[in-house]
């Protein structure tokens, strides 16, 4: 599954988010609407279709847990991971602890990232986007893996 594109959305008063219609059929097909939401150290949320999350969790669990950085990542990503179900209207309820972690209030940004989505508070997304754009030229030069990538 390839999820891409940026959507500006609103959470309702209960903390529910509606997936844009362009993703709904794909998510139902892929995982019957079964999703896993967890946190990202940058204070956004990561939203995975269940099968994609299961692969990530296996990889995380295989990492050497004696490395403190690895342990902390495992604690965060696996510890906060929450199963959610997309309803018939394409909505998911974002649990309160996850909303608080990512500072989500009303206006949010859902950004497709290939196998998953990132979910950001709109204001934080806008501020970070400006930084990412400013840093993009240096980042492209410094990432060796991108040597063969022409944009």
KETI-41313 format. One record per residue (C-alpha): x, y, z. Coordinates in Angstrom, 1 decimal. Layout:
N
<pt <X Y Z>>
...
//
This chain:
151
<pt <0.0 0.0 0.0>>
<pt <1.3 3.4 -0.8>>
<pt <-0.2 6.3 1.1>>
<pt <0.8 9.7 0.0>>
<pt <-0.5 13.2 0.1>>
<pt <-1.2 15.7 2.8>>
<pt <-4.7 16.3 4.2>>
<pt <-5.9 19.1 6.6>>
<pt <-8.6 17.6 8.8>>
<pt <-10.5 18.4 12.0>>
<pt <-11.1 16.2 15.0>>
<pt <-14.6 16.2 16.4>>
<pt <-15.4 16.9 20.0>>
<pt <-14.9 13.2 20.9>>
<pt <-11.4 13.1 19.4>>
<pt <-12.4 11.3 16.3>>
<pt <-10.8 11.8 12.9>>
<pt <-12.4 10.9 9.5>>
<pt <-10.0 9.5 6.9>>
<pt <-10.2 11.2 3.6>>
<pt <-12.4 9.1 1.2>>
<pt <-9.5 8.4 -1.1>>
<pt <-7.9 6.2 1.6>>
<pt <-10.9 4.4 3.1>>
<pt <-11.4 1.7 0.4>>
<pt <-7.8 0.9 0.4>>
<pt <-7.7 0.6 4.2>>
<pt <-10.8 -1.6 4.3>>
<pt <-9.2 -3.8 1.6>>
<pt <-5.8 -4.0 3.3>>
<pt <-6.8 -4.6 6.9>>
<pt <-10.6 -4.4 7.3>>
<pt <-10.1 -1.0 8.9>>
<pt <-7.9 -2.4 11.7>>
<pt <-5.3 0.2 12.4>>
<pt <-2.6 0.7 15.0>>
<pt <-1.7 4.2 16.2>>
<pt <1.5 4.9 18.1>>
<pt <3.7 7.8 18.9>>
<pt <6.7 9.2 17.1>>
<pt <9.6 10.8 19.1>>
<pt <8.9 14.0 17.1>>
<pt <5.6 14.3 18.9>>
<pt <3.3 13.3 16.0>>
<pt <1.4 10.0 15.8>>
<pt <2.0 7.2 13.4>>
<pt <-1.0 5.4 11.9>>
<pt <-0.4 1.9 10.5>>
<pt <-2.7 -0.6 8.8>>
<pt <-2.5 -3.6 11.2>>
<pt <-0.4 -5.9 8.9>>
<pt <2.2 -3.1 8.3>>
<pt <2.4 -2.5 12.1>>
<pt <2.9 -6.2 12.8>>
<pt <6.0 -6.2 10.6>>
<pt <7.4 -3.1 12.3>>
<pt <6.8 -4.5 15.8>>
<pt <8.6 -7.7 14.9>>
<pt <11.6 -5.6 13.6>>
<pt <11.5 -3.5 16.8>>
<pt <11.4 -6.6 19.0>>
<pt <14.4 -8.1 17.2>>
<pt <16.6 -5.1 17.9>>
<pt <19.1 -5.6 20.7>>
<pt <17.4 -4.5 23.9>>
<pt <20.7 -4.0 25.8>>
<pt <21.2 -0.8 23.7>>
<pt <19.5 2.0 25.8>>
<pt <18.5 4.0 22.7>>
<pt <16.8 0.9 21.3>>
<pt <15.1 0.2 24.5>>
<pt <13.7 3.7 24.7>>
<pt <12.4 3.4 21.1>>
<pt <10.8 0.1 21.9>>
<pt <9.2 1.5 25.0>>
<pt <7.7 4.4 23.2>>
<pt <6.6 2.8 19.9>>
<pt <5.4 -0.5 21.3>>
<pt <4.2 0.9 24.7>>
<pt <1.9 3.5 23.1>>
<pt <0.7 1.3 20.3>>
<pt <-3.1 1.2 20.4>>
<pt <-5.4 -0.9 18.2>>
<pt <-8.3 1.2 16.7>>
<pt <-11.0 0.2 14.2>>
<pt <-12.2 2.5 11.4>>
<pt <-16.0 2.8 11.6>>
<pt <-18.4 2.6 8.6>>
<pt <-18.0 6.4 8.1>>
<pt <-14.2 6.1 7.9>>
<pt <-13.7 7.6 11.4>>
<pt <-11.3 6.5 14.1>>
<pt <-11.3 7.5 17.7>>
<pt <-7.8 8.8 18.7>>
<pt <-7.2 7.8 22.4>>
<pt <-6.7 10.7 24.8>>
<pt <-3.1 9.8 25.8>>
<pt <-2.1 9.8 22.1>>
<pt <-3.8 13.1 21.4>>
<pt <-2.0 14.6 24.4>>
<pt <1.4 13.2 23.3>>
<pt <1.1 14.8 19.9>>
<pt <-0.6 18.0 21.1>>
<pt <-3.7 17.3 18.9>>
<pt <-6.6 19.7 19.5>>
<pt <-8.9 20.4 16.7>>
<pt <-6.9 21.0 13.4>>
<pt <-4.7 18.2 12.3>>
<pt <-2.6 17.2 9.3>>
<pt <-2.6 13.6 8.0>>
<pt <0.5 13.0 5.9>>
<pt <0.8 9.8 3.8>>
<pt <4.3 8.2 4.3>>
<pt <4.1 5.1 2.1>>
<pt <3.2 2.2 4.4>>
<pt <1.8 4.5 7.1>>
<pt <0.5 8.0 7.9>>
<pt <1.8 10.6 10.2>>
<pt <-0.7 12.7 12.1>>
<pt <0.4 16.1 13.3>>
<pt <-1.1 19.1 15.1>>
<pt <-1.6 21.6 12.2>>
<pt <0.4 24.4 13.7>>
<pt <3.4 22.1 14.6>>
<pt <3.2 20.6 11.0>>
<pt <3.4 24.1 9.5>>
<pt <6.3 25.2 11.7>>
<pt <8.2 21.9 11.1>>
<pt <7.6 22.1 7.3>>
<pt <9.3 25.5 7.2>>
<pt <12.3 24.0 9.0>>
<pt <12.3 20.9 6.8>>
<pt <12.2 23.0 3.6>>
<pt <15.1 25.2 4.8>>
<pt <17.2 22.1 5.6>>
<pt <16.3 20.1 2.5>>
<pt <19.3 21.1 0.4>>
<pt <21.8 20.1 3.0>>
<pt <19.9 17.0 3.9>>
<pt <19.8 15.8 0.3>>
<pt <23.6 16.2 0.1>>
<pt <24.2 14.5 3.4>>
<pt <22.1 11.4 2.9>>
<pt <24.3 8.9 1.1>>
<pt <21.4 6.6 0.3>>
<pt <19.9 9.3 -1.9>>
<pt <23.0 9.3 -4.2>>
<pt <21.0 7.4 -6.9>>
<pt <17.8 9.4 -6.3>>
<pt <17.1 12.2 -8.6>>
<pt <14.1 14.2 -7.7>>
//
